[in-house]
Amino acid sequence: MCGIFGIVSSSGVDPNALWFGTHRAYHRGPDDWGFAAFAPINGTQPKHQVWRSSAERWVAQKYRVGLGSRRLSILDLSEAGRQPMNLGGSNLWIVFNGEIYNYLELRTELSAEYCFSTQTDTEVLLAAYQKWGSGCLRHFNGMFAFAIYDAARMRLFMARDRFGERPFYYLIEKGQFTFASEIKQFFDCPYFGREVDRSALADFLLLSVQDHDERTFLKDIKQLRPAHWMELDLSTLQLHAPVRYWTPEIADDLDQSHDRELEQSLGAILADSVRLRMKSDVRVGICLSGGIDSSTIASIAASLDSSALSAYTMGFPGHPEDESNLARCMAKRSGIRYVEASFDAGDLWEGLDKFVYMQDGPVGGASLFASGKVFRAARNDGTTVLLNGQGCDEYFAGYSKFFFFLWEVLFARWHWLRLGGSLANYGARNGLIHWNFANARRYFPRPLRRRVGGIYQFASSNFQREAAPDLAIGHGDSLNRRLWKDLSEFSLPCLLHWEDRNSMAAGTEARLPFLDYRLVEAVLKTSVYTKLRSGFTKYSLRKTMSAQLPDEICWEKLKRGFETPARQWFRHDLEEQIKGLLSRNDSPLAELFDVKAIVGRFRMASSAGDTCLTEFDWFKLATTDVWLRQLQHVSQMEEVILSA
């Protein structure tokens, strides 16, 4: 894993912007760094130069292209893995963030045409590009964001993995093109502005949707969408439109022709996905929450090699949200060493500034803070790579809301018997334990959202209008297509954003076995009954793992995932701090919301248990306030950087 940065400028690369922009991502790559410059402005300079020291950085201004990298060493820990990397004296150079999990298989295939000199997946990626061009992306099983300087074609080729596990941001301003792994890396660019994209912020705060298109929270900065590549013409600085290179086949909801095939192959695909993601030259561990997703990974990983594995979880003794007991039992059952972390309300409040800075923006819940603490505990324990269960819910229909989308589809297609049977099964199995009116409000039509409470009613009329009017987050004509929407737009992108920042802030690498594209393709071409059946979500996964997992995990109805006592903390332990934050006269939230009304609601929530706003709403408001202040006050931002 790495942090990458690059500048292309016809007038020469700004040495300070390249140097400090790269090193601002030091947390993403604490082990090594490197720089290279290409395309000299005049013919007297060498074709390229490579350096590492600050004193040498001034050479960049003599070149049109500059690349920088911070490295977290995972494969081939020697200096041979340093980036920017050149492919054996060719005209190809790369900065690469991520992992190609099937690099050994690809290396065998490519070795007939190329003699490899390192043990890295980076060199395999370059060789694959040399052979297949943009077609190399279809050969990769991995997570990646990279830029290749192709001197022969005078192009900068950039690509991102199928689901967007690795970030890639870019900025075009004043005849210059800049790209980075994180938004904070642009702060050292003299032409970078801090203007907030209010429409993107409205989508997040009012609809809980983030990173669903190319926009970011800052107007100047865009992101390359998942499963896309694009090229920059280095002669003209023309950026060609991004090209999508992968879309899975999506079956009709009731087409069961591939269901049996999934039943027979799911276990093998899962096992191979975990096997590929355990390849590492450093210690590998597991984020274990006690839910079925992480427990599935723990069980499979332990069957492959439990000797050096450790499981990391979050515990809150004495609180109902504490799920450490299940995680502890699962680790013991799998023969995995168990490590438990914890934090309290004071830790959350004291760490909020640094947390928001590392996230590059506001965040949707305190469970993300807990996740960051788990990654930090693993790093302090000597583990660098962590397997995590992220991504499964979005295509295996892991949320109860998907039952409602299924019923909508069955009703629209007049399948009365199937609808009645599904309703009966759900009611008998779950009752109303999963129905949460407060969290469901965002799926209501816009006119109704104004009348049923929630954060939407406190937004100014202008801010309400800035939220996307045509995001169909509350309905769909197909459950399978809706799953794809959650996977590619509505749910997973923001989760991956938070996961990336959390793991990288701790100097660790998160690997997600459920986001193996073979799994997603296999599941999405099956009927809804492989996902939702007999009142259960993720039915095929539960059935496949039923022999390996205890029933209290495999057939548990409640979702688990590092939940925190945030609701209690906000109403009691942090009551004064939250009120003080929101009540300040200079609150940046005042431009977006009726802050006085929000503070009044918070007092009601603290004293009478009012649920008009949820703990997720309070956390979004608090982190938005912190982030907007950081943008406004550069000195405060620098203090956060130093403390981080």
Residue, then its C-alpha position, 0 to 999 in steps of 0.5 A: m500500500c502506498g500514497i501516490f502523488g503527481i504533477v504535470s505542468s508545461s511550465g515545469v513541476d513545482p518542487n515544493a508542491l511535489w515534495f510536500g504533497t507526497h510527504r503529506a501522505y507519510h502515514r500511508g507509506p511510513d517505510d520508504w519514499g521516492f521521486a522521479a521527474f520526466a519530459p525535460i523542458n529543454g533538451t540539455q537535461p537527462k530524460h529522467q531523474v530520480w531522487r529522495s533527498s529534500a536538497e535534490r527536489w529542485v530538479a523537478q522544475k526542469y521537467r514537465v512530469g513529476l511523480g512521488s510515492r510513500r511506501l508501506s512495504i508489504l511484498d518484497l521489503s527490499e529497496a527493489g520495491r521502491q517507487p516510482m518504479n521503472l520496467g527494466g529500462s523501458n519507457l514505462w514508470i509507475v506510482f502504484n497504491g494497492e495490491i494485485y493479489n493474483y500477481l504470482e499467477l500473472r508473473t508466471e504467464l508473463s515470464a515467457e516474454y519478460c525477465f523479472s528482477t523484483q518480487t513485487d506485484t508492481e513490476v508485474l503490473l507494469a509488465a502486464y500494461q506493456k503487453w496488454g495496454s488498458g486491457c491489463l485491467r481485466h486480468f487483475n484481481g486486486m485493489f489498485a489506483f495507479a498512474i503510468y508514465d508512458a514516454a513512448r506514447m506521451r501519455l499518463f495512464m491512470a486507473r482504479d480498481r473495480f470497486g474503488e477500494r483505493p482512492f484516486y483524486y485529481l485537479i486540473e487548474k491553470g494549465q496543470f494536472t495534479f493527482a493524489s491518493e488523498i485530498k489533503q495532499f493538494f493543500d500544498c498546491p499554490y493553485f488549489g482552492r478550498e471552496v466546498d461543493r455544497s451539493a456533494l455535502a448536501d447529498f451526504l448530510l441529507l441523503s447519507v450518500q457520498d462518493h457516488d459520482e466524480r464529485t468530492f466535498l471540494k469543488d476543485i477536486k474530482q475523483l476517478r470513478p471505480a472500474h474506470w481508466m483515463e489518459l492525459d495527453l502530455s503534449t496538450l494536457q488534454l484529459h480524455a474522458p474516463v472509460r469504464y472497463w468492467t460491469p458485472e452481469i445482473a440477472d433478472d430477480l426471479d431467474q434461478s438458472h444460476d442458483r445451483e451453480l452458486e450453491q456449488s461454487l461459493g465455498a471454493i470462490l470464498a476460500d480462494s479469495v481469502r487465500l489470495r489476500m493472505k499473500s504477504d511478507v509481513r504479518v496478517g491479521i483479521c478485523l473480527s466483529g463477531g458478525i457472519d462476514s468477519s467470522t467467515i473470513a476468520s474461519i477460512a483464514a484459520s483453515l489455511d494457516s492459523s499459526a501466525l494469525s491474530a484477530y482484533t476487535m472492539g469491546f465496550p464492557g458493560h454496554p449493550e453494544d459490546e459484541s466482544n464475547l462473540a468475537r472472542c468465542m469465534a477466535k478461540r474456535s478458529g485457533i486464532r490469537y485474540v486482541e481486544a481494544s476499547f475506548d471511551a467517550g473522552d477518547l472519542w472527543e479528544g481524537l475527533d480533530k485528528f480523525v476528521y483530518m485523516q478522513d478528509g471530511p465529515v463521517g457517518g457514525a462513531s463506529l468508524f472511529a471504533s474501526g480506526k481504533v482497531f487498525r491502530a491496535a493491530r499496528n501497535d501489536g505488530t500487524t500490518v495487513l488486516l482482512n476485513g468483511q466490508g462489501c458483503d452486505e451490498y451484494f448479498a442483501g445484508y440489510s433488512k431494507f432489501f426485503f422492502f425492495l423485494w416486496e416492492v418488486l414482487f408487488a409490481r410484478w403481481h407475484w402475490l403468492r411469493l409476496g405473501g410467502s415472503l412477508a409471512n416468513y419475514g414476520a415470523r422470523n424477525g417481527l419488527i426488530h429490524w424496522n427503524f423508522a429514523n434510519a428509514r426516513r431517507y428513503f422517503p420521497r422528498p416532499l415526505r422527508r420534510r414532514v417526518g422529522g430527521i435532519y432534512q427538516f432542519a436544513s435551509s430551503n437552499f441547502q435542501r434544493e442542493a441535494a440531488p433530486d433524482l437519486a432513486i435511493g428509496h425504490g427500484d424496479s429490480l432487487n439485483r439492480r438495486l444491489w448493484k446500485d448500493l455496491s457502486e453508488f449508494s452505500l459501498p463507496c463511502l464505506l470504502h472511503w472511510e475504510d481506506r482512511n482508517s487503515m492508512a492513518a494507522g499505517t496498515e493495509a485493509r484487504l477485503p475478501f468479499l470484494d473479489y470480483r469473481l464473488v460479485e459476478a457469481v452472486l449478481k447473476t443469481s435470483v433474489y432467493t440466493k440472498l433473501r430467503s426464509g426471513f434471512t438476509k445473505y441466505s447462500l452465505r449462511k448456508t455455505m458457512s453453516a458447518q464452519l460457524p456456530d449457529e449464534i453467529c451464522w444464523e444471527k438476525l442482528k447485524r454486527g460491526f464494531e457498534t459503539p455506545a455513541r447514543q448514550w455518550f452523546r446524551h450524557d458523557l458528551e452532552e455539554q461538548i456537543k451543545g457547546l460545539l453546535s451553539r458557537n456563534d461562528s458555527p459554519l453549520a449556520e449556513l446550512f441548517d437552523v442551528k438553534a432548532i438543532v440545539g433545541r432538539f439535542r436538549m430534548a434528546s438528552s433530557a427526554g430521549d427524543t429520537c428526531l435525530t439519531e446518533f448518526d445525525w449527531f456524529k455527521l453534524a459534529t464532524t462536519d462542523v470540525w471539518l469546515r472549521q479546519l478548512q477555514h483556519v489554516s493554522q488549526m489545520e496545521e496544528v492537527i497535522l503536527s499532532a497527527 
